[in-house]
Amino acid sequence: MVELAYLAFVFLAGLVTALATGVGALPFFVVDSVSDRWNVVLWGLASGIMVAASLFGLVGEGLAAAEPWTLPVDLGLSPTARTWLPLVVGLLAGVLLVVLAHDVIEGAEVDPKQYEEADYRKLLLILGVLTVHSFPEGVAIGVSFAELGLGNGGIPVVGVTVPLLAVFMTVAISIHNVPEGLAISIPLQAMGVSRWRMVWWAVFSSLPQPIGAVVAFYFVRIAREFLPVGFGFAAGAMIYLVLSEFIPEALDVGEGLPSRGYPELAAGVTAGVLLMVPLTLV
């Protein structure tokens, strides 16, 4: 049985990342708008952080925890291939989740005005759309806490040994959430929504993350043999989110810039990757 204190710890970590989304609304307390150039840089930064964290952290940990799968049918795979298999299965499952989430999002026409004028049914629609978008990020947090309190190295926090990977993933997703909060706040600011309400709706958009974190953490703790699949799932979902959402969003914002914003995007991605290089030491 997973200790309740550990579940609460993971929930708080996910809540921290959700609160970080509200930081994206804070620039509007001092300025009326954020330039497209800085918007592109922030999306690039988020992309670089998530890809680096996934490759350096989640994939590496997944391989370290993997053992050759025993298959019901002999496919002639080598032990090395069967070791990679759970990670690959997880990666594909993570991509599939985001693809299905995209189908849900594309089928739901959510006007930004609904944030202020939503009735009960509209609020449920918005929450559903945000859940399928934010849930994979919460899964990544929960899986990274798999070794919480097991004493396998890490950082002591209030008497609990927190894995270094969990610290990096929490910081990475928190930073990544800032441009998401900014993207949510820009149309609300244009509609005249109050600053504190922009902060609230930005945080609201990431509230599924602590839920996803707890669910993923509980699963990998009671089914340790699926831990490599969990790492692969989180990595696949995050990398595909970057390729299918973050990069296209950055290019859309930078379309009117010189060179269509590619230099700003490249600078942001590079900075994000360099920021996560310490993950190679985990």
TAVENMO-V596439 format. One record per residue. N is the residue number from 1. SS is DSSP state (a for helix, b for strand, c for the rest). Layout:
{{N:SS} {N:SS}}
//
This chain:
{{1:c} {2:c} {3:c} {4:a} {5:a} {6:a} {7:a} {8:a} {9:a} {10:a} {11:a} {12:a} {13:a} {14:a} {15:a} {16:a} {17:a} {18:a} {19:a} {20:a} {21:a} {22:c} {23:a} {24:a} {25:a} {26:a} {27:a} {28:a} {29:a} {30:c} {31:c} {32:c} {33:c} {34:c} {35:c} {36:a} {37:a} {38:a} {39:a} {40:a} {41:a} {42:a} {43:a} {44:a} {45:a} {46:a} {47:a} {48:a} {49:a} {50:a} {51:a} {52:a} {53:a} {54:a} {55:a} {56:a} {57:a} {58:a} {59:a} {60:a} {61:a} {62:a} {63:a} {64:a} {65:a} {66:c} {67:c} {68:c} {69:c} {70:c} {71:c} {72:c} {73:c} {74:c} {75:c} {76:c} {77:c} {78:c} {79:a} {80:a} {81:a} {82:a} {83:a} {84:a} {85:a} {86:a} {87:a} {88:a} {89:a} {90:a} {91:a} {92:a} {93:a} {94:a} {95:a} {96:a} {97:a} {98:a} {99:a} {100:a} {101:a} {102:a} {103:a} {104:a} {105:a} {106:a} {107:c} {108:c} {109:c} {110:c} {111:c} {112:c} {113:c} {114:a} {115:a} {116:a} {117:a} {118:c} {119:c} {120:a} {121:a} {122:a} {123:a} {124:a} {125:a} {126:a} {127:a} {128:a} {129:a} {130:a} {131:a} {132:a} {133:a} {134:a} {135:a} {136:a} {137:a} {138:a} {139:a} {140:a} {141:a} {142:a} {143:a} {144:a} {145:c} {146:c} {147:c} {148:c} {149:c} {150:c} {151:c} {152:c} {153:c} {154:c} {155:b} {156:b} {157:b} {158:c} {159:c} {160:b} {161:b} {162:b} {163:c} {164:a} {165:a} {166:a} {167:a} {168:a} {169:a} {170:a} {171:a} {172:a} {173:a} {174:a} {175:a} {176:a} {177:a} {178:a} {179:a} {180:a} {181:a} {182:a} {183:a} {184:a} {185:a} {186:a} {187:a} {188:a} {189:a} {190:a} {191:c} {192:c} {193:c} {194:c} {195:a} {196:a} {197:a} {198:a} {199:a} {200:a} {201:a} {202:a} {203:a} {204:a} {205:c} {206:c} {207:c} {208:a} {209:a} {210:a} {211:a} {212:a} {213:a} {214:a} {215:a} {216:a} {217:a} {218:a} {219:a} {220:a} {221:a} {222:a} {223:c} {224:a} {225:a} {226:a} {227:a} {228:a} {229:a} {230:a} {231:a} {232:a} {233:a} {234:a} {235:a} {236:a} {237:a} {238:a} {239:a} {240:a} {241:a} {242:a} {243:a} {244:a} {245:a} {246:a} {247:a} {248:a} {249:a} {250:a} {251:a} {252:a} {253:a} {254:a} {255:a} {256:a} {257:c} {258:a} {259:a} {260:a} {261:a} {262:a} {263:a} {264:a} {265:a} {266:a} {267:a} {268:a} {269:a} {270:a} {271:a} {272:a} {273:a} {274:a} {275:a} {276:c} {277:a} {278:a} {279:a} {280:a} {281:a} {282:c}}
//
